[in-house]
Amino acid sequence: MSDAGKKHTGAKRAAADVDAGSKAASRSTATSAGPSKRARTASKDHTEDCRDADCQGCAGGEIALDSEIMALPAEKILALAEQEEAEGADRSVVTKLYEASVEKFAGQSTLAFSWALLRFAEFVDYEEYAADAVAVAGKAKSADQGDAARALLINGRAQVLRVCLRQDNRCDQQEEETDRLDAEIFGEKELEQGLADIVASLRDTPSDKNMSTVVETTLAFFCTRCQRHSLIHSLRLVLLDSALDIALKYVDWSAKEGTGSHVLACKIAIWWTMAMADSILEDEVQSRAVEERFGPIVSYLESQSSDVPSCKLHAQLLIVLSSVLADEDKVVEAFDAAIRILQAAHQIAPEDQDIISQLEDLEAGS
């Protein structure tokens, strides 16, 4: 295959496979809430696409939570909502759980209530809840440094969310894709401040406040926003660039075992490279800068050669890199290395259909 062909095939393959393993990564960001308690409905009827073995009826009637769940304190219901969201539960169930937690928190001037409002706003894309979250955070008085950092994080995420939602409202859903690619960011200053607040919150979070969890949930937030297909190209690129900076600074790339943060960071690196492809392509200085920027990530993935999910991410990252590198020798080297990694992963997990499919698409065979 020619170098140009490898670049095209690599980019196409990466675009198709970059979400592999994303559910597992999302689950690791969920707050532990004990055994999952599913919501119930009064009807025994089901919609055609219902596959939930625990569902007692979803076609008729409004979702109603168990009295056992409703008896839980607001914090527990919020934790359950985050857990269910991470595990991909039915949206109506997750929405009802967030709604119940917000109702139970109502009237409190606490960061816990502010966080519940923010998470609900992010899940249902509702700007008003994000504004309420900021207002409540402003009323939550505390001398604790960890609380101050969390308030900053809430403010930052709320501002980023508002910019994303307002941008969506300004863009006609029927616009051509090319128009959306060229669209300018509306609310650039607010976006800049929001991203600065997020970075400042991470900087100010004390190490004893479970920093790794804060980083992981922050990266998950960026991933969720960037997966919105309606997001304009320029805004997605800014978010990915900021998320990549956070990942490179706060994720432990010398770790012997991976975490959800590592998976999310690798996905962000892949998406960022794909988003930057047009401007990096054939630019030797920029492509070299990309290689250097990804150095810690690549080194980490090389150390995870016996872990199949990490091998897949490593191959995908090398494939997208092969599509933007200016040096043709490095293009071939990255592309061939990706094939070798997939072949090695196939030896570990010979029944993995994803690996088999990738090898077939890359014309490598096994």
GUDRENZA-355954 format. One record per residue (C-alpha): residue number from 1; x, y, z. Coordinates in Angstrom, 3 decimals. Example, Ala and Ser with C-alpha at 12.3 -4.5 7.8 and 13.67 -1.06 7.14 Angstrom:
BEGIN
i=1 | xx=12.300 | yy=-4.500 | zz=7.800
i=2 | xx=13.670 | yy=-1.060 | zz=7.140
END
This chain:
BEGIN
i=1 | xx=0.000 | yy=0.000 | zz=0.000
i=2 | xx=1.271 | yy=3.505 | zz=-0.820
i=3 | xx=2.058 | yy=6.014 | zz=1.937
i=4 | xx=-0.915 | yy=8.137 | zz=0.879
i=5 | xx=-3.118 | yy=5.062 | zz=1.000
i=6 | xx=-1.876 | yy=4.241 | zz=4.483
i=7 | xx=-2.685 | yy=7.759 | zz=5.640
i=8 | xx=-6.217 | yy=7.550 | zz=4.267
i=9 | xx=-6.861 | yy=4.034 | zz=5.588
i=10 | xx=-5.362 | yy=4.928 | zz=8.959
i=11 | xx=-7.522 | yy=7.982 | zz=9.482
i=12 | xx=-10.652 | yy=6.119 | zz=8.393
i=13 | xx=-9.868 | yy=3.154 | zz=10.646
i=14 | xx=-9.181 | yy=5.361 | zz=13.644
i=15 | xx=-12.408 | yy=7.278 | zz=13.135
i=16 | xx=-14.325 | yy=4.010 | zz=13.244
i=17 | xx=-12.546 | yy=2.499 | zz=16.256
i=18 | xx=-11.665 | yy=5.385 | zz=18.551
i=19 | xx=-14.664 | yy=4.699 | zz=20.819
i=20 | xx=-13.667 | yy=1.083 | zz=21.506
i=21 | xx=-13.716 | yy=0.458 | zz=25.218
i=22 | xx=-15.290 | yy=3.812 | zz=26.029
i=23 | xx=-18.047 | yy=2.275 | zz=28.174
i=24 | xx=-15.466 | yy=0.595 | zz=30.364
i=25 | xx=-13.677 | yy=3.903 | zz=30.784
i=26 | xx=-16.892 | yy=5.679 | zz=31.672
i=27 | xx=-17.771 | yy=3.073 | zz=34.284
i=28 | xx=-14.507 | yy=3.716 | zz=36.082
i=29 | xx=-15.469 | yy=7.379 | zz=36.525
i=30 | xx=-18.745 | yy=6.556 | zz=38.245
i=31 | xx=-19.087 | yy=7.207 | zz=41.941
i=32 | xx=-19.599 | yy=3.992 | zz=43.864
i=33 | xx=-23.134 | yy=3.826 | zz=45.103
i=34 | xx=-23.409 | yy=0.197 | zz=46.083
i=35 | xx=-25.629 | yy=-2.257 | zz=44.188
i=36 | xx=-27.515 | yy=-0.581 | zz=41.376
i=37 | xx=-31.219 | yy=-0.012 | zz=42.064
i=38 | xx=-33.174 | yy=0.252 | zz=38.816
i=39 | xx=-36.147 | yy=2.559 | zz=38.452
i=40 | xx=-39.542 | yy=0.944 | zz=38.024
i=41 | xx=-42.772 | yy=1.824 | zz=36.241
i=42 | xx=-46.338 | yy=0.816 | zz=36.947
i=43 | xx=-46.975 | yy=-0.709 | zz=33.487
i=44 | xx=-45.998 | yy=-4.232 | zz=32.427
i=45 | xx=-45.737 | yy=-3.166 | zz=28.792
i=46 | xx=-42.392 | yy=-2.600 | zz=27.098
i=47 | xx=-41.164 | yy=-0.609 | zz=24.148
i=48 | xx=-39.808 | yy=-2.619 | zz=21.216
i=49 | xx=-36.202 | yy=-1.649 | zz=21.922
i=50 | xx=-36.309 | yy=-2.411 | zz=25.666
i=51 | xx=-33.536 | yy=-4.860 | zz=26.608
i=52 | xx=-33.433 | yy=-4.219 | zz=30.364
i=53 | xx=-34.135 | yy=-7.488 | zz=32.206
i=54 | xx=-34.969 | yy=-5.510 | zz=35.337
i=55 | xx=-37.484 | yy=-3.248 | zz=33.606
i=56 | xx=-41.070 | yy=-3.738 | zz=34.824
i=57 | xx=-42.622 | yy=-1.729 | zz=32.008
i=58 | xx=-41.574 | yy=1.262 | zz=29.964
i=59 | xx=-44.170 | yy=1.674 | zz=27.226
i=60 | xx=-46.934 | yy=2.982 | zz=29.424
i=61 | xx=-46.821 | yy=5.545 | zz=32.191
i=62 | xx=-44.116 | yy=7.842 | zz=33.511
i=63 | xx=-40.944 | yy=6.478 | zz=35.097
i=64 | xx=-41.453 | yy=6.184 | zz=38.848
i=65 | xx=-38.601 | yy=5.436 | zz=41.224
i=66 | xx=-38.879 | yy=2.779 | zz=43.902
i=67 | xx=-39.848 | yy=4.033 | zz=47.330
i=68 | xx=-36.602 | yy=2.440 | zz=48.542
i=69 | xx=-34.636 | yy=4.738 | zz=46.256
i=70 | xx=-36.699 | yy=7.790 | zz=47.133
i=71 | xx=-35.975 | yy=7.135 | zz=50.816
i=72 | xx=-32.237 | yy=7.541 | zz=50.221
i=73 | xx=-30.535 | yy=10.853 | zz=51.074
i=74 | xx=-29.896 | yy=13.264 | zz=48.211
i=75 | xx=-26.173 | yy=12.430 | zz=48.066
i=76 | xx=-26.901 | yy=8.716 | zz=47.600
i=77 | xx=-29.426 | yy=9.354 | zz=44.834
i=78 | xx=-26.934 | yy=11.635 | zz=43.070
i=79 | xx=-24.224 | yy=8.983 | zz=43.310
i=80 | xx=-26.672 | yy=6.436 | zz=41.908
i=81 | xx=-27.568 | yy=8.769 | zz=39.025
i=82 | xx=-23.882 | yy=9.191 | zz=38.126
i=83 | xx=-23.341 | yy=5.443 | zz=38.355
i=84 | xx=-26.344 | yy=4.656 | zz=36.153
i=85 | xx=-25.271 | yy=7.279 | zz=33.604
i=86 | xx=-21.765 | yy=5.821 | zz=33.427
i=87 | xx=-23.192 | yy=2.337 | zz=32.909
i=88 | xx=-25.375 | yy=3.500 | zz=30.026
i=89 | xx=-28.748 | yy=3.064 | zz=31.720
i=90 | xx=-31.926 | yy=4.270 | zz=30.036
i=91 | xx=-31.891 | yy=8.076 | zz=29.753
i=92 | xx=-35.329 | yy=8.451 | zz=31.314
i=93 | xx=-34.166 | yy=6.510 | zz=34.366
i=94 | xx=-30.993 | yy=8.572 | zz=34.768
i=95 | xx=-32.944 | yy=11.800 | zz=34.255
i=96 | xx=-35.425 | yy=10.799 | zz=36.951
i=97 | xx=-32.593 | yy=10.005 | zz=39.373
i=98 | xx=-30.892 | yy=13.368 | zz=38.799
i=99 | xx=-34.253 | yy=15.084 | zz=39.127
i=100 | xx=-34.939 | yy=13.308 | zz=42.422
i=101 | xx=-31.527 | yy=14.251 | zz=43.824
i=102 | xx=-32.011 | yy=17.910 | zz=42.880
i=103 | xx=-35.468 | yy=17.951 | zz=44.487
i=104 | xx=-34.074 | yy=16.482 | zz=47.720
i=105 | xx=-31.207 | yy=18.988 | zz=47.796
i=106 | xx=-33.539 | yy=21.942 | zz=47.101
i=107 | xx=-33.047 | yy=24.914 | zz=49.392
i=108 | xx=-29.547 | yy=23.953 | zz=50.514
i=109 | xx=-26.593 | yy=26.273 | zz=49.969
i=110 | xx=-24.054 | yy=23.492 | zz=49.580
i=111 | xx=-21.519 | yy=22.447 | zz=46.992
i=112 | xx=-23.185 | yy=19.028 | zz=46.932
i=113 | xx=-26.416 | yy=20.666 | zz=45.695
i=114 | xx=-24.433 | yy=22.782 | zz=43.231
i=115 | xx=-22.742 | yy=19.647 | zz=41.891
i=116 | xx=-26.089 | yy=17.886 | zz=41.501
i=117 | xx=-27.445 | yy=20.827 | zz=39.487
i=118 | xx=-24.334 | yy=20.869 | zz=37.300
i=119 | xx=-24.395 | yy=17.149 | zz=36.590
i=120 | xx=-28.113 | yy=17.324 | zz=35.777
i=121 | xx=-27.450 | yy=20.299 | zz=33.459
i=122 | xx=-24.677 | yy=18.409 | zz=31.678
i=123 | xx=-26.799 | yy=15.313 | zz=31.242
i=124 | xx=-29.893 | yy=17.027 | zz=29.836
i=125 | xx=-28.065 | yy=19.968 | zz=28.182
i=126 | xx=-30.036 | yy=22.567 | zz=30.135
i=127 | xx=-28.400 | yy=25.970 | zz=30.546
i=128 | xx=-30.662 | yy=27.179 | zz=33.350
i=129 | xx=-29.528 | yy=24.396 | zz=35.681
i=130 | xx=-25.910 | yy=25.303 | zz=34.964
i=131 | xx=-26.607 | yy=28.914 | zz=35.976
i=132 | xx=-28.342 | yy=27.674 | zz=39.132
i=133 | xx=-25.303 | yy=25.521 | zz=39.935
i=134 | xx=-23.029 | yy=28.578 | zz=39.775
i=135 | xx=-25.419 | yy=30.593 | zz=41.955
i=136 | xx=-25.590 | yy=27.897 | zz=44.627
i=137 | xx=-21.802 | yy=27.439 | zz=44.561
i=138 | xx=-21.430 | yy=31.163 | zz=45.188
i=139 | xx=-23.564 | yy=30.879 | zz=48.327
i=140 | xx=-21.717 | yy=27.854 | zz=49.683
i=141 | xx=-19.346 | yy=29.403 | zz=52.188
i=142 | xx=-16.379 | yy=27.302 | zz=53.263
i=143 | xx=-12.808 | yy=27.863 | zz=54.368
i=144 | xx=-11.766 | yy=24.437 | zz=53.107
i=145 | xx=-9.319 | yy=24.667 | zz=50.197
i=146 | xx=-10.762 | yy=21.556 | zz=48.613
i=147 | xx=-14.216 | yy=23.134 | zz=48.592
i=148 | xx=-12.841 | yy=26.310 | zz=47.002
i=149 | xx=-11.251 | yy=24.242 | zz=44.250
i=150 | xx=-14.495 | yy=22.347 | zz=43.696
i=151 | xx=-16.428 | yy=25.603 | zz=43.432
i=152 | xx=-13.980 | yy=26.729 | zz=40.751
i=153 | xx=-14.466 | yy=23.447 | zz=38.924
i=154 | xx=-18.249 | yy=23.873 | zz=38.995
i=155 | xx=-17.975 | yy=27.440 | zz=37.717
i=156 | xx=-15.604 | yy=26.400 | zz=34.947
i=157 | xx=-17.640 | yy=23.449 | zz=33.741
i=158 | xx=-20.854 | yy=25.471 | zz=33.871
i=159 | xx=-19.316 | yy=28.206 | zz=31.714
i=160 | xx=-17.992 | yy=25.707 | zz=29.173
i=161 | xx=-21.382 | yy=24.006 | zz=29.062
i=162 | xx=-23.186 | yy=27.317 | zz=28.483
i=163 | xx=-20.874 | yy=28.213 | zz=25.606
i=164 | xx=-21.438 | yy=24.812 | zz=23.996
i=165 | xx=-25.221 | yy=25.043 | zz=24.326
i=166 | xx=-25.424 | yy=28.631 | zz=23.089
i=167 | xx=-23.247 | yy=27.732 | zz=20.121
i=168 | xx=-25.642 | yy=24.922 | zz=19.306
i=169 | xx=-28.584 | yy=27.296 | zz=19.449
i=170 | xx=-26.887 | yy=29.685 | zz=17.031
i=171 | xx=-26.161 | yy=26.984 | zz=14.488
i=172 | xx=-29.068 | yy=25.938 | zz=12.341
i=173 | xx=-29.399 | yy=22.163 | zz=12.602
i=174 | xx=-29.882 | yy=22.027 | zz=8.838
i=175 | xx=-26.588 | yy=23.760 | zz=8.010
i=176 | xx=-24.167 | yy=22.028 | zz=5.740
i=177 | xx=-21.268 | yy=20.314 | zz=7.495
i=178 | xx=-18.793 | yy=22.609 | zz=5.749
i=179 | xx=-20.555 | yy=25.647 | zz=7.258
i=180 | xx=-20.246 | yy=24.177 | zz=10.740
i=181 | xx=-16.564 | yy=23.512 | zz=10.178
i=182 | xx=-15.999 | yy=27.190 | zz=9.390
i=183 | xx=-18.244 | yy=28.575 | zz=12.155
i=184 | xx=-16.668 | yy=30.881 | zz=14.725
i=185 | xx=-16.927 | yy=30.352 | zz=18.477
i=186 | xx=-19.634 | yy=32.443 | zz=20.127
i=187 | xx=-18.693 | yy=33.405 | zz=23.691
i=188 | xx=-14.950 | yy=32.954 | zz=23.303
i=189 | xx=-14.069 | yy=35.020 | zz=26.393
i=190 | xx=-16.478 | yy=33.057 | zz=28.582
i=191 | xx=-15.035 | yy=29.831 | zz=27.211
i=192 | xx=-11.514 | yy=31.006 | zz=27.978
i=193 | xx=-12.493 | yy=31.894 | zz=31.549
i=194 | xx=-14.301 | yy=28.602 | zz=32.037
i=195 | xx=-11.304 | yy=26.591 | zz=30.886
i=196 | xx=-9.021 | yy=28.698 | zz=33.091
i=197 | xx=-11.244 | yy=27.978 | zz=36.109
i=198 | xx=-11.111 | yy=24.244 | zz=35.421
i=199 | xx=-7.315 | yy=24.304 | zz=35.214
i=200 | xx=-7.105 | yy=26.444 | zz=38.373
i=201 | xx=-9.391 | yy=24.037 | zz=40.235
i=202 | xx=-7.074 | yy=21.125 | zz=39.420
i=203 | xx=-4.054 | yy=23.158 | zz=40.466
i=204 | xx=-5.670 | yy=24.050 | zz=43.794
i=205 | xx=-7.114 | yy=20.623 | zz=44.637
i=206 | xx=-5.200 | yy=19.238 | zz=47.646
i=207 | xx=-3.611 | yy=15.838 | zz=47.076
i=208 | xx=-5.652 | yy=14.385 | zz=49.931
i=209 | xx=-8.912 | yy=15.226 | zz=48.128
i=210 | xx=-8.716 | yy=12.232 | zz=45.786
i=211 | xx=-7.029 | yy=14.143 | zz=42.985
i=212 | xx=-7.049 | yy=11.185 | zz=40.606
i=213 | xx=-10.855 | yy=11.020 | zz=40.727
i=214 | xx=-11.155 | yy=14.759 | zz=40.079
i=215 | xx=-8.878 | yy=14.465 | zz=37.043
i=216 | xx=-10.749 | yy=11.435 | zz=35.732
i=217 | xx=-14.190 | yy=13.026 | zz=36.025
i=218 | xx=-12.863 | yy=16.200 | zz=34.401
i=219 | xx=-11.502 | yy=14.282 | zz=31.413
i=220 | xx=-14.813 | yy=12.405 | zz=31.189
i=221 | xx=-16.610 | yy=15.775 | zz=31.025
i=222 | xx=-14.458 | yy=16.879 | zz=28.083
i=223 | xx=-14.990 | yy=13.559 | zz=26.323
i=224 | xx=-18.756 | yy=13.808 | zz=26.698
i=225 | xx=-18.884 | yy=17.358 | zz=25.330
i=226 | xx=-16.585 | yy=16.534 | zz=22.403
i=227 | xx=-18.685 | yy=13.534 | zz=21.381
i=228 | xx=-21.607 | yy=15.832 | zz=20.548
i=229 | xx=-21.898 | yy=15.680 | zz=16.748
i=230 | xx=-23.400 | yy=19.163 | zz=16.644
i=231 | xx=-20.298 | yy=20.741 | zz=18.207
i=232 | xx=-18.563 | yy=23.034 | zz=15.719
i=233 | xx=-15.028 | yy=22.115 | zz=14.692
i=234 | xx=-13.265 | yy=25.141 | zz=16.213
i=235 | xx=-14.950 | yy=24.669 | zz=19.605
i=236 | xx=-14.230 | yy=20.940 | zz=19.660
i=237 | xx=-10.575 | yy=21.640 | zz=18.905
i=238 | xx=-10.259 | yy=24.144 | zz=21.773
i=239 | xx=-11.853 | yy=21.702 | zz=24.222
i=240 | xx=-9.679 | yy=18.807 | zz=23.075
i=241 | xx=-6.525 | yy=20.918 | zz=23.269
i=242 | xx=-7.339 | yy=21.981 | zz=26.836
i=243 | xx=-8.233 | yy=18.426 | zz=27.844
i=244 | xx=-4.983 | yy=17.128 | zz=26.356
i=245 | xx=-2.965 | yy=19.691 | zz=28.321
i=246 | xx=-4.729 | yy=18.587 | zz=31.526
i=247 | xx=-4.142 | yy=14.911 | zz=30.747
i=248 | xx=-0.443 | yy=15.399 | zz=30.047
i=249 | xx=0.036 | yy=17.369 | zz=33.270
i=250 | xx=-2.115 | yy=15.488 | zz=35.766
i=251 | xx=-2.291 | yy=11.856 | zz=34.618
i=252 | xx=0.507 | yy=9.662 | zz=35.965
i=253 | xx=2.145 | yy=8.379 | zz=32.769
i=254 | xx=4.747 | yy=6.450 | zz=34.751
i=255 | xx=2.052 | yy=4.251 | zz=36.302
i=256 | xx=2.469 | yy=0.510 | zz=35.879
i=257 | xx=-1.288 | yy=-0.083 | zz=35.755
i=258 | xx=-3.773 | yy=1.950 | zz=33.771
i=259 | xx=-6.827 | yy=3.791 | zz=35.061
i=260 | xx=-9.888 | yy=5.332 | zz=33.495
i=261 | xx=-7.893 | yy=8.563 | zz=33.174
i=262 | xx=-5.350 | yy=6.840 | zz=30.933
i=263 | xx=-8.065 | yy=5.504 | zz=28.635
i=264 | xx=-9.846 | yy=8.858 | zz=28.429
i=265 | xx=-6.587 | yy=10.718 | zz=27.811
i=266 | xx=-5.656 | yy=8.371 | zz=24.965
i=267 | xx=-9.049 | yy=8.893 | zz=23.361
i=268 | xx=-8.617 | yy=12.658 | zz=23.670
i=269 | xx=-5.177 | yy=12.446 | zz=22.050
i=270 | xx=-6.632 | yy=10.468 | zz=19.138
i=271 | xx=-9.549 | yy=12.876 | zz=18.648
i=272 | xx=-7.265 | yy=15.913 | zz=18.904
i=273 | xx=-4.944 | yy=14.546 | zz=16.231
i=274 | xx=-7.859 | yy=13.828 | zz=13.917
i=275 | xx=-9.254 | yy=17.333 | zz=14.493
i=276 | xx=-5.848 | yy=18.866 | zz=13.774
i=277 | xx=-5.144 | yy=16.698 | zz=10.733
i=278 | xx=-5.779 | yy=19.336 | zz=8.073
i=279 | xx=-3.486 | yy=21.937 | zz=9.647
i=280 | xx=-0.732 | yy=19.503 | zz=10.616
i=281 | xx=-0.628 | yy=17.530 | zz=7.358
i=282 | xx=2.662 | yy=17.945 | zz=5.502
i=283 | xx=3.915 | yy=20.503 | zz=8.053
i=284 | xx=7.155 | yy=19.033 | zz=9.348
i=285 | xx=7.539 | yy=21.424 | zz=12.291
i=286 | xx=4.001 | yy=20.834 | zz=13.563
i=287 | xx=4.093 | yy=17.081 | zz=13.044
i=288 | xx=7.340 | yy=16.900 | zz=15.012
i=289 | xx=5.727 | yy=18.937 | zz=17.796
i=290 | xx=2.840 | yy=16.459 | zz=17.881
i=291 | xx=5.266 | yy=13.547 | zz=18.230
i=292 | xx=7.009 | yy=15.273 | zz=21.127
i=293 | xx=3.728 | yy=16.177 | zz=22.809
i=294 | xx=2.565 | yy=12.566 | zz=22.697
i=295 | xx=5.870 | yy=11.209 | zz=23.989
i=296 | xx=4.626 | yy=10.395 | zz=27.537
i=297 | xx=1.438 | yy=8.791 | zz=26.203
i=298 | xx=3.266 | yy=6.623 | zz=23.672
i=299 | xx=5.834 | yy=5.545 | zz=26.279
i=300 | xx=3.060 | yy=4.576 | zz=28.672
i=301 | xx=1.222 | yy=2.563 | zz=26.009
i=302 | xx=4.461 | yy=0.783 | zz=25.078
i=303 | xx=4.719 | yy=-0.368 | zz=28.703
i=304 | xx=1.201 | yy=-1.868 | zz=28.513
i=305 | xx=1.982 | yy=-4.351 | zz=25.735
i=306 | xx=0.276 | yy=-7.249 | zz=27.552
i=307 | xx=-2.993 | yy=-5.355 | zz=28.067
i=308 | xx=-5.306 | yy=-5.789 | zz=25.077
i=309 | xx=-7.392 | yy=-2.575 | zz=25.498
i=310 | xx=-4.164 | yy=-0.569 | zz=25.799
i=311 | xx=-2.809 | yy=-2.275 | zz=22.675
i=312 | xx=-5.895 | yy=-1.189 | zz=20.763
i=313 | xx=-5.506 | yy=2.403 | zz=21.913
i=314 | xx=-1.795 | yy=2.311 | zz=21.094
i=315 | xx=-2.511 | yy=1.070 | zz=17.577
i=316 | xx=-5.225 | yy=3.662 | zz=17.037
i=317 | xx=-2.949 | yy=6.472 | zz=18.208
i=318 | xx=-0.153 | yy=5.356 | zz=15.891
i=319 | xx=-2.598 | yy=5.080 | zz=13.002
i=320 | xx=-3.837 | yy=8.660 | zz=13.395
i=321 | xx=-0.252 | yy=9.835 | zz=13.798
i=322 | xx=0.622 | yy=8.102 | zz=10.540
i=323 | xx=-2.072 | yy=10.194 | zz=8.864
i=324 | xx=-0.540 | yy=13.546 | zz=9.904
i=325 | xx=3.227 | yy=13.021 | zz=9.938
i=326 | xx=5.168 | yy=14.876 | zz=7.261
i=327 | xx=8.133 | yy=12.475 | zz=7.107
i=328 | xx=7.103 | yy=9.571 | zz=4.859
i=329 | xx=9.524 | yy=7.181 | zz=6.552
i=330 | xx=7.857 | yy=7.937 | zz=9.888
i=331 | xx=4.443 | yy=7.445 | zz=8.300
i=332 | xx=5.396 | yy=3.918 | zz=7.253
i=333 | xx=7.076 | yy=3.255 | zz=10.609
i=334 | xx=4.007 | yy=4.327 | zz=12.632
i=335 | xx=1.585 | yy=2.456 | zz=10.369
i=336 | xx=3.621 | yy=-0.759 | zz=10.445
i=337 | xx=4.115 | yy=-0.493 | zz=14.210
i=338 | xx=0.336 | yy=-0.265 | zz=14.645
i=339 | xx=-0.080 | yy=-3.482 | zz=12.659
i=340 | xx=2.557 | yy=-5.283 | zz=14.748
i=341 | xx=0.843 | yy=-4.170 | zz=17.961
i=342 | xx=-2.522 | yy=-5.454 | zz=16.736
i=343 | xx=-0.945 | yy=-8.746 | zz=15.652
i=344 | xx=0.607 | yy=-9.147 | zz=19.114
i=345 | xx=-2.754 | yy=-8.330 | zz=20.727
i=346 | xx=-4.375 | yy=-10.942 | zz=18.488
i=347 | xx=-2.017 | yy=-13.553 | zz=19.912
i=348 | xx=-3.183 | yy=-12.619 | zz=23.412
i=349 | xx=-6.885 | yy=-12.451 | zz=22.510
i=350 | xx=-7.417 | yy=-14.505 | zz=19.326
i=351 | xx=-11.220 | yy=-14.327 | zz=19.620
i=352 | xx=-11.360 | yy=-10.521 | zz=19.812
i=353 | xx=-13.416 | yy=-9.570 | zz=16.749
i=354 | xx=-12.454 | yy=-5.904 | zz=16.975
i=355 | xx=-8.774 | yy=-6.753 | zz=16.533
i=356 | xx=-9.542 | yy=-9.169 | zz=13.707
i=357 | xx=-11.595 | yy=-6.498 | zz=11.948
i=358 | xx=-8.880 | yy=-3.877 | zz=12.346
i=359 | xx=-6.233 | yy=-6.204 | zz=10.964
i=360 | xx=-8.432 | yy=-7.071 | zz=8.004
i=361 | xx=-9.121 | yy=-3.398 | zz=7.288
i=362 | xx=-5.427 | yy=-2.596 | zz=7.443
i=363 | xx=-4.730 | yy=-5.436 | zz=4.971
i=364 | xx=-2.363 | yy=-7.007 | zz=7.450
i=365 | xx=-4.078 | yy=-10.294 | zz=8.115
i=366 | xx=-3.148 | yy=-12.223 | zz=11.204
END
